[in-house]
Amino acid sequence: MLTRLHGMKAVFAFDNWPMLLLGRVFDRKTGFVAYRKNNLDILVDHHGGDECGTRMCIASDMYRKYLPTFALPGPARVLDLGANGGGFPLMLAIEGIELAKVVSVEMNPLTFRRLELNLITNFGTSAVAINAAVCAMPVGSEIQVRPSRGGTGDSMFRDRAGSGEAHVSIFTTTLQELYEKHFAPEPIDLCKIDIEGAEFELFETAPEEVLKKIRYLVMEIHQSPENVTTSVKVLREKLEALGFVDITIPERHSNGRNGNDSHEIRPEVKAFAGPLAKKPVVAQIASRN
């Protein structure tokens, strides 16, 4: 959860902060809250963890700090995996990035409904919301997860429903299917990934020709004591072999998020410029780091 200090600070990033502040002080039992920023209307469910996802994407510099390093050739084609309520493309729009297409994928069915509403309200037909789990399983496979109102820690691994447990059924998709259906043959200009550990198998199984179509990649790497020295290293080496350059900007302070599992290391946000990125910009960032 966000600390109260981080939460109060985040509220001031929005245009309707006086009403938001009053609501958070005097009416904390309300879950659904409408935030406004630069003529965008954004639904946030405080009972579904959206303050740690949708709101944080907009109010913090977690992803915003990379915008000066992105040399985009025109209106951006964006793929958002683990989209929560749509905070990433909303942040891009708020910062003046013109969006040609947005494809956002969210596993939790209730969070997906909020995502869908935020995208339709603010982007219309240029955005597509998809309710699916992105992983290495065959397209259209069905997984059963425990129902919840939502949360940034929703995971197809941790939240699998056991035999006889209440559950919701989620269909699976892959990076390859998403690219071929929504972007091919054009590149994906910005790809953001936050899929709670499934990023490792995603990169293990995605075709190299699809990965090379990503111009810029920003993702949370969900490390654990078991994979911190193995899978993370393999993932980095694979990306480097494909021509990606690490342009990560180190965090200077905590982003206010805590892991949901005491055995999990706090996720690290990493950024890479792909082989289609403009080389002078990549070289400048790489030398600075």
C-alpha positions in Angstrom: 0.0 0.0 0.0 1.0 3.6 -0.4 1.9 5.3 2.8 -0.4 8.2 3.8 2.4 10.7 3.0 2.8 9.3 -0.5 -1.0 9.2 -0.9 -1.5 12.9 0.1 1.4 14.0 -2.2 -0.2 12.1 -5.1 -3.5 13.8 -4.6 -1.9 17.3 -5.3 -0.9 16.1 -8.8 -4.5 16.4 -10.0 -6.5 19.4 -11.0 -9.4 18.6 -8.6 -7.1 18.1 -5.6 -9.2 20.2 -3.2 -12.2 17.9 -3.5 -9.9 14.8 -3.5 -8.2 15.9 -0.4 -11.4 16.5 1.4 -12.7 13.1 0.4 -9.6 11.3 1.5 -9.6 13.1 4.9 -13.4 12.9 5.7 -14.7 10.0 3.6 -12.1 7.3 3.3 -14.7 4.6 3.1 -15.6 5.6 -0.5 -13.9 3.4 -3.0 -14.7 4.9 -6.4 -13.3 8.4 -6.9 -13.1 10.5 -10.0 -9.7 12.2 -10.6 -9.2 15.0 -13.2 -6.1 16.0 -15.0 -5.7 18.1 -18.2 -9.3 17.5 -19.2 -9.0 13.8 -18.6 -11.6 12.0 -16.3 -10.0 9.1 -14.5 -11.9 6.5 -12.4 -9.8 5.2 -9.4 -11.0 2.5 -7.1 -9.3 2.9 -3.7 -10.8 -0.5 -2.6 -9.3 -2.2 -5.7 -5.8 -0.9 -5.2 -5.9 1.6 -8.1 -4.1 4.2 -6.1 -1.0 2.0 -6.3 -1.4 1.5 -10.1 -3.5 4.0 -12.0 -2.9 7.0 -9.8 0.8 6.2 -9.2 1.5 6.0 -12.9 0.2 9.5 -13.3 1.4 11.2 -10.1 4.9 9.7 -9.7 8.0 9.8 -11.9 8.2 5.9 -12.1 7.6 6.0 -15.8 7.5 9.7 -16.6 11.2 10.1 -16.0 11.9 8.1 -19.1 10.0 10.3 -21.5 13.0 12.6 -22.3 14.9 9.5 -23.4 12.3 8.4 -25.9 12.8 9.6 -29.5 9.4 8.8 -31.0 9.0 9.1 -34.8 5.4 10.3 -34.5 2.2 9.5 -32.7 3.0 6.6 -30.5 1.7 3.0 -30.7 1.5 1.7 -27.1 1.2 -1.8 -25.7 0.5 -1.9 -22.0 0.7 -5.3 -20.3 -0.6 -5.4 -16.8 -2.5 -2.2 -17.4 -4.4 -1.8 -14.1 -6.8 1.1 -14.8 -4.8 2.6 -17.7 -2.4 4.9 -15.8 0.4 4.5 -18.3 -1.3 5.8 -21.5 -3.1 8.4 -19.4 0.2 9.6 -18.1 1.6 9.8 -21.7 -1.4 11.8 -22.8 -1.1 14.2 -19.8 2.6 14.8 -20.7 1.6 15.7 -24.3 2.6 12.4 -26.0 0.3 12.0 -29.0 -1.1 8.5 -29.1 -1.9 6.7 -32.4 -3.0 3.4 -30.8 -3.2 2.0 -27.3 -3.7 -1.7 -26.5 -4.0 -2.4 -22.8 -4.2 -5.8 -21.3 -5.4 -6.5 -17.7 -6.1 -9.9 -16.1 -8.5 -9.0 -13.2 -12.0 -8.7 -14.6 -13.1 -5.9 -12.3 -10.0 -3.9 -12.8 -10.5 -4.5 -16.5 -13.9 -2.8 -16.4 -12.3 0.3 -14.9 -9.5 0.2 -17.5 -12.1 -0.1 -20.3 -14.1 2.9 -18.9 -11.0 5.1 -18.6 -9.7 4.3 -22.1 -13.1 4.8 -23.8 -13.8 8.0 -21.9 -10.5 9.6 -22.8 -9.2 8.0 -26.0 -12.3 6.6 -27.8 -11.8 4.2 -30.6 -8.0 4.6 -30.7 -7.7 2.5 -27.5 -8.5 -1.2 -27.0 -8.9 -2.9 -23.6 -8.4 -6.7 -23.3 -9.2 -8.9 -20.4 -6.6 -11.6 -20.5 -3.5 -13.0 -18.8 -0.3 -12.5 -20.8 1.9 -15.5 -20.5 3.6 -18.4 -22.4 0.6 -20.7 -22.4 -1.2 -21.4 -25.7 -3.5 -18.6 -26.8 -7.0 -19.1 -25.5 -6.0 -21.3 -22.6 -8.2 -20.9 -19.5 -6.8 -20.3 -16.0 -8.8 -20.0 -12.8 -7.9 -17.3 -10.2 -9.5 -16.3 -6.9 -11.9 -13.4 -7.4 -10.9 -10.0 -6.1 -11.8 -6.3 -6.6 -8.3 -5.8 -7.9 -4.8 -4.8 -6.9 -1.4 -4.1 -8.4 -0.1 -7.4 -7.1 -2.7 -9.6 -8.9 -0.7 -12.6 -10.2 -1.7 -15.6 -12.3 0.7 -17.6 -10.1 0.0 -16.4 -6.6 -3.8 -16.0 -7.1 -4.6 -19.3 -8.8 -7.7 -20.9 -7.3 -7.4 -24.3 -5.7 -9.8 -27.1 -6.2 -13.2 -26.2 -4.9 -12.3 -22.5 -4.3 -14.4 -19.7 -5.7 -12.9 -18.5 -8.9 -13.2 -16.5 -12.1 -12.0 -17.9 -15.4 -9.4 -15.9 -17.4 -8.3 -16.6 -20.9 -4.6 -16.3 -21.9 -2.8 -14.4 -24.7 0.8 -14.0 -25.8 3.0 -11.1 -26.9 3.0 -12.6 -30.4 -0.8 -12.7 -30.7 -1.1 -9.1 -29.5 1.5 -7.9 -31.9 0.1 -9.7 -34.9 -3.5 -8.8 -34.2 -3.0 -5.1 -33.3 0.3 -3.8 -34.5 1.8 -5.8 -37.4 3.7 -4.9 -39.5 4.4 -1.6 -37.7 6.7 -1.4 -34.6 5.4 -1.0 -31.0 6.8 2.3 -30.1 6.3 1.9 -26.3 5.8 -1.3 -24.4 5.2 -1.3 -20.7 5.1 -4.6 -18.8 4.0 -5.2 -15.2 2.7 -8.8 -15.1 3.9 -10.0 -11.7 6.6 -12.5 -12.6 5.2 -13.7 -15.9 7.6 -11.4 -17.7 10.3 -14.2 -17.6 8.3 -16.8 -19.5 7.0 -14.1 -21.8 10.5 -13.3 -23.0 11.6 -16.9 -23.1 8.8 -17.8 -25.6 8.2 -14.7 -27.6 9.7 -14.9 -31.2 12.8 -12.7 -31.6 11.3 -11.0 -34.7 8.4 -9.8 -32.5 10.7 -8.6 -29.7 12.8 -6.6 -32.1 9.7 -4.7 -33.1 9.6 -3.0 -29.7 11.2 0.4 -29.9 11.2 1.2 -26.2 10.5 -1.2 -23.3 9.8 -0.3 -19.7 9.0 -3.1 -17.3 8.9 -4.1 -13.7 11.0 -7.1 -13.0 9.6 -9.1 -10.1 12.5 -10.7 -8.4 12.6 -13.3 -5.7 15.4 -15.0 -3.8 15.1 -17.9 -6.3 15.4 -15.9 -9.5 17.4 -12.8 -8.7 20.7 -14.3 -9.8 19.4 -16.6 -12.6 16.3 -15.6 -14.5 17.0 -11.8 -14.2 20.5 -12.3 -15.7 19.1 -14.5 -18.5 16.4 -12.0 -19.3 18.9 -9.1 -19.5 21.3 -11.2 -21.6 18.6 -12.1 -24.1 17.5 -8.5 -24.5 21.1 -7.4 -25.0 21.7 -10.1 -27.6 18.7 -8.8 -29.5 20.1 -5.3 -29.6 18.4 -3.7 -26.6 20.4 -1.2 -24.6 19.7 -0.7 -20.9 18.7 2.9 -20.3 17.4 2.4 -16.8 17.5 5.5 -14.6 18.2 4.5 -11.0 15.6 5.3 -8.4 16.6 8.0 -5.9 13.8 7.3 -3.4 11.2 4.8 -2.7 8.1 4.8 -4.9 5.9 3.9 -2.0 5.1 0.4 -3.1 5.7 -2.6 -1.0 5.7 -6.2 -2.1 2.7 -8.3 -1.3 4.9 -11.2 -0.2 7.5 -10.9 2.4 9.7 -13.3 0.4 9.6 -11.1 -2.7 12.1 -8.4 -3.4 10.5 -5.0 -4.3 10.0 -4.9 -8.1 12.7 -3.0 -10.1 11.6 -0.8 -13.0 14.0 -1.3 -15.9 14.0 0.4 -19.3 15.5 -0.6 -22.6 15.9 1.0 -26.0 15.4 -1.6 -28.7 17.2 -2.0 -32.0 14.7 0.3 -33.8 15.4 3.2 -31.4 17.4 6.1 -32.6 21.0 5.3 -31.9 22.3 8.8 -31.0 19.8 9.0 -28.2 20.5 5.5 -27.0 24.3 6.2 -27.0 23.8 9.4 -25.0 21.7 7.7 -22.3 24.0 4.6 -22.1 27.1 6.8 -21.6 25.3 8.9 -18.9 24.5 5.7 -16.9 
